[in-house]
Amino acid sequence: MSFGIEFWGVRGSIACPTPKHIGYGGNTSCIQVFAGDRRIILDSGTGIRGLGDEMLADDVTRADILLTHTHWDHINGFPFFAPAYGSTHSFNIMTGHLNEAGGIRAVLASQMTAPTFPIPLEMMQSKMEFIDFTAGNDFQLEPGVKVSTTALNHPGGSTGYRFDFEGKSFCYITDTEHVQGKPDANVLGLIEGADLVVYDSTYTDEEFPAKVGWGHSTWQEGIRLCRAANVKSLAIFHHDPSHDDAAMQQIEADARASWSSAFVAREGMKVSLT
């Protein structure tokens, strides 16, 4: 596909390798974006391990890795990303929330430091460029991929992304917490008119009051935001570990009944935007 995405990890908080999480997937956040010949990886949760194996099989030697933030469920697959150990591979690794906290390289190196991991970051032989920007900045990924960003409401900070390519647009909004009854202006501005929005739907509206302050949102809020911003389609994402396949099936049925343009992201699912 010229422009599209593939889900490699759709779970939030912690990986769930259990028989009750097979239908929707147990790996944590990782999405591959195809934009022409360019490969963009969003987050490096446990899903990035399988993606890395496929990249090696397909002889893909270059990609951009854009991180929303650096909580464990979004980076703990990175040490198992096999292409990073190959000297013929190159990666730009970017994030928008660490300018005042030592930068992205220091954070990724810290999780690969003894005694918590046996292999240091320096053992990765690929060419890696670590780029820190400020959420809210916009930039280009050549050829022709416009990236817009915004700050999200999450403990420690998080960055939302919008990708515009060949007249189509895709947004990645996780991890973020909404305020009940007050739509997030940053999110609305970023997703306006988008073809597809992947949104943090960790909880339901019924669960949300007990989780205020945890930094996540609901599928119902995702629908409200997408409708207000004239978005064409919503992917429900970042599934709570307590939501097994039976719970996710109910969420999917409820979401479809609420808005026919909403669907639940599953591991392995591909969505074409062209």
C-alpha positions as CSV (number, residue, x, y, z in Angstrom):
1,M,0.0,0.0,0.0
2,S,1.2,3.5,-0.7
3,F,-0.1,4.9,2.6
4,G,-1.3,2.8,5.4
5,I,-0.7,1.2,8.8
6,E,-0.1,-2.2,10.4
7,F,-0.8,-3.0,14.0
8,W,2.0,-5.0,15.7
9,G,1.0,-4.2,19.3
10,V,-2.3,-2.9,20.5
11,R,-2.2,-3.5,24.3
12,G,-1.5,-0.9,27.0
13,S,0.4,-1.1,30.3
14,I,1.8,-4.6,30.1
15,A,1.9,-7.4,27.6
16,C,-0.7,-10.1,28.0
17,P,0.4,-13.5,26.5
18,T,-2.6,-15.5,27.6
19,P,-5.2,-17.6,25.9
20,K,-7.8,-15.0,26.7
21,H,-6.0,-12.2,24.8
22,I,-5.3,-14.0,21.5
23,G,-8.2,-12.6,19.5
24,Y,-7.1,-9.0,19.8
25,G,-3.5,-9.4,20.7
26,G,-1.4,-9.1,23.8
27,N,1.7,-7.2,22.7
28,T,2.1,-3.6,23.7
29,S,2.1,-0.5,21.5
30,C,3.8,-0.6,18.1
31,I,2.4,0.4,14.7
32,Q,4.2,0.4,11.4
33,V,3.3,3.2,8.9
34,F,3.9,2.8,5.2
35,A,4.3,6.1,3.3
36,G,5.5,5.3,-0.2
37,D,9.0,3.8,0.3
38,R,9.3,5.1,3.8
39,R,8.8,3.0,6.9
40,I,7.8,4.7,10.1
41,I,7.5,2.9,13.4
42,L,5.3,4.3,16.2
43,D,6.4,3.3,19.6
44,S,8.6,0.3,20.5
45,G,6.5,-1.8,22.9
46,T,6.8,-5.6,22.8
47,G,5.2,-5.6,19.3
48,I,8.3,-4.2,17.8
49,R,10.1,-7.6,18.2
50,G,7.9,-9.3,15.6
51,L,8.1,-6.3,13.3
52,G,11.9,-6.4,13.5
53,D,11.9,-10.0,12.4
54,E,9.7,-9.2,9.4
55,M,12.0,-6.2,8.5
56,L,15.0,-8.5,8.5
57,A,13.1,-11.1,6.3
58,D,12.1,-8.3,3.9
59,D,15.5,-6.7,3.9
60,V,14.2,-3.3,5.2
61,T,17.3,-1.5,6.3
62,R,16.0,2.0,7.2
63,A,13.1,3.4,9.3
64,D,12.1,6.3,11.5
65,I,11.1,5.4,15.1
66,L,8.8,8.0,16.6
67,L,7.9,7.6,20.3
68,T,4.9,9.0,22.0
69,H,6.6,8.8,25.4
70,T,9.0,6.4,27.2
71,H,6.9,4.5,29.8
72,W,7.8,0.9,29.8
73,D,5.0,-0.4,27.7
74,H,6.1,1.9,24.8
75,I,9.8,1.1,24.9
76,N,10.5,-2.3,26.5
77,G,10.5,-4.0,23.1
78,F,13.4,-1.9,21.8
79,P,16.2,-4.1,23.3
80,F,14.7,-7.0,21.3
81,F,14.4,-5.1,18.0
82,A,16.9,-7.2,16.0
83,P,17.5,-4.8,13.1
84,A,19.1,-2.3,15.5
85,Y,22.0,-4.8,16.0
86,G,22.8,-4.9,12.3
87,S,25.6,-2.6,11.0
88,T,23.9,-2.1,7.6
89,H,20.7,-0.7,9.2
90,S,19.9,3.0,10.1
91,F,17.2,4.5,12.3
92,N,16.1,8.0,13.3
93,I,14.7,7.8,16.8
94,M,12.6,10.8,17.8
95,T,10.5,11.9,20.7
96,G,8.9,15.2,21.9
97,H,8.9,15.1,25.7
98,L,12.5,14.7,26.9
99,N,14.2,17.9,26.0
100,E,14.5,18.8,29.7
101,A,15.0,15.3,30.9
102,G,18.3,14.2,29.3
103,G,17.0,13.2,25.9
104,I,15.8,10.0,24.3
105,R,19.2,8.3,24.0
106,A,19.8,8.5,27.7
107,V,16.4,6.9,28.4
108,L,16.8,4.0,26.0
109,A,20.3,3.4,27.3
110,S,19.1,3.4,30.9
111,Q,16.8,0.4,30.4
112,M,19.7,-1.6,28.8
113,T,22.0,-1.0,31.8
114,A,23.1,-3.6,34.2
115,P,21.8,-5.1,36.4
116,T,18.4,-4.9,34.6
117,F,19.6,-5.9,31.2
118,P,22.7,-7.8,30.0
119,I,23.3,-6.0,26.7
120,P,24.1,-2.2,26.6
121,L,22.8,0.1,24.0
122,E,26.4,0.4,22.6
123,M,26.1,-3.2,21.4
124,M,23.6,-2.1,18.8
125,Q,25.7,-1.7,15.7
126,S,23.1,0.1,13.5
127,K,23.5,3.8,12.7
128,M,21.1,5.5,15.1
129,E,20.4,9.2,15.2
130,F,18.6,10.3,18.4
131,I,16.4,13.4,17.8
132,D,14.6,15.3,20.5
133,F,12.0,17.9,19.6
134,T,9.3,19.8,21.5
135,A,5.7,18.5,21.2
136,G,3.9,21.1,19.1
137,N,6.7,21.3,16.5
138,D,6.0,20.2,12.9
139,F,8.5,18.7,10.5
140,Q,8.9,16.8,7.3
141,L,10.0,13.2,6.7
142,E,11.2,13.0,3.1
143,P,9.8,12.3,0.6
144,G,6.7,14.3,1.2
145,V,5.6,13.1,4.6
146,K,4.4,16.0,6.8
147,V,4.4,15.3,10.5
148,S,2.4,17.5,12.9
149,T,2.6,17.0,16.7
150,T,0.9,18.2,19.9
151,A,1.4,17.7,23.6
152,L,-0.9,15.2,25.3
153,N,-2.2,15.0,28.8
154,H,-0.2,12.2,30.4
155,P,2.0,11.8,33.5
156,G,5.5,12.8,32.4
157,G,4.3,14.0,29.0
158,S,3.3,12.4,25.7
159,T,3.2,13.4,22.1
160,G,0.4,13.0,19.6
161,Y,1.3,12.7,15.9
162,R,-0.4,13.5,12.6
163,F,0.9,12.2,9.2
164,D,-0.1,13.8,5.9
165,F,0.9,12.1,2.7
166,E,-0.5,12.2,-0.8
167,G,-3.7,13.9,0.3
168,K,-4.5,11.5,3.1
169,S,-4.0,11.8,6.9
170,F,-3.5,9.5,9.8
171,C,-3.3,10.5,13.6
172,Y,-1.8,8.6,16.5
173,I,-3.1,9.8,19.9
174,T,-2.0,7.7,22.9
175,D,-1.4,8.0,25.9
176,T,-3.7,10.9,26.9
177,E,-6.4,11.6,29.5
178,H,-9.4,13.7,28.8
179,V,-11.4,16.0,31.1
180,Q,-15.0,15.0,31.3
181,G,-17.2,17.4,29.4
182,K,-14.3,19.4,28.1
183,P,-12.9,18.2,24.7
184,D,-9.1,18.5,24.5
185,A,-8.4,21.4,22.2
186,N,-4.9,20.1,21.3
187,V,-6.3,16.8,20.1
188,L,-9.2,18.4,18.2
189,G,-6.8,20.7,16.4
190,L,-4.5,17.8,15.4
191,I,-7.1,15.4,14.2
192,E,-9.4,17.8,12.3
193,G,-10.6,16.2,9.1
194,A,-8.3,13.2,9.4
195,D,-9.0,10.0,7.5
196,L,-8.0,7.7,10.4
197,V,-7.4,8.4,14.1
198,V,-5.9,5.7,16.4
199,Y,-7.0,6.8,19.9
200,D,-6.2,5.8,23.5
201,S,-9.3,3.9,24.6
202,T,-7.9,2.1,27.6
203,Y,-11.2,2.4,29.6
204,T,-14.9,2.8,29.1
205,D,-16.8,5.8,30.3
206,E,-18.1,3.7,33.2
207,E,-14.6,2.7,34.3
208,F,-13.0,6.2,33.8
209,P,-14.0,8.0,37.1
210,A,-12.0,5.5,39.1
211,K,-9.0,6.0,36.9
212,V,-8.7,9.8,36.8
213,G,-5.0,10.8,37.0
214,W,-3.8,7.6,35.4
215,G,-3.3,9.3,32.0
216,H,-5.7,7.5,29.7
217,S,-9.0,7.9,28.0
218,T,-12.1,6.0,26.7
219,W,-13.5,4.8,23.4
220,Q,-16.6,6.9,24.0
221,E,-14.4,10.0,24.2
222,G,-12.6,9.0,21.1
223,I,-15.9,8.9,19.2
224,R,-17.0,12.2,20.6
225,L,-13.7,13.8,19.5
226,C,-13.7,12.2,16.1
227,R,-17.3,13.3,15.4
228,A,-16.5,16.9,16.5
229,A,-13.4,17.0,14.3
230,N,-15.0,15.5,11.2
231,V,-12.8,12.4,11.3
232,K,-13.6,9.6,8.9
233,S,-12.7,6.6,11.0
234,L,-11.6,5.7,14.5
235,A,-9.4,2.8,15.7
236,I,-9.9,1.9,19.3
237,F,-6.4,1.2,20.8
238,H,-4.2,0.7,23.9
239,H,-6.5,-2.0,25.3
240,D,-6.5,-2.4,29.1
241,P,-4.9,-5.7,30.3
242,S,-8.1,-6.5,32.2
243,H,-10.1,-6.4,28.9
244,D,-9.8,-9.9,27.6
245,D,-11.2,-11.1,24.3
246,A,-14.7,-11.4,25.7
247,A,-14.6,-7.8,27.0
248,M,-13.1,-6.5,23.8
249,Q,-15.9,-8.2,21.8
250,Q,-18.4,-6.3,23.9
251,I,-16.6,-3.0,23.5
252,E,-16.4,-3.6,19.7
253,A,-20.2,-4.2,19.5
254,D,-21.0,-1.2,21.7
255,A,-18.6,1.1,19.7
256,R,-20.0,-0.1,16.3
257,A,-23.6,0.5,17.6
258,S,-22.6,4.0,18.8
259,W,-20.7,5.0,15.6
260,S,-20.3,2.8,12.5
261,S,-17.0,4.4,11.6
262,A,-15.3,3.0,14.8
263,F,-13.5,-0.3,15.0
264,V,-11.2,-2.1,17.5
265,A,-7.6,-2.4,16.5
266,R,-6.3,-6.0,16.5
267,E,-2.7,-7.2,16.3
268,G,-1.9,-8.0,12.7
269,M,-4.6,-5.7,11.3
270,K,-3.7,-3.6,8.2
271,V,-5.5,-0.5,7.2
272,S,-4.9,1.2,3.8
273,L,-5.5,4.9,3.5
274,T,-5.1,5.0,-0.3
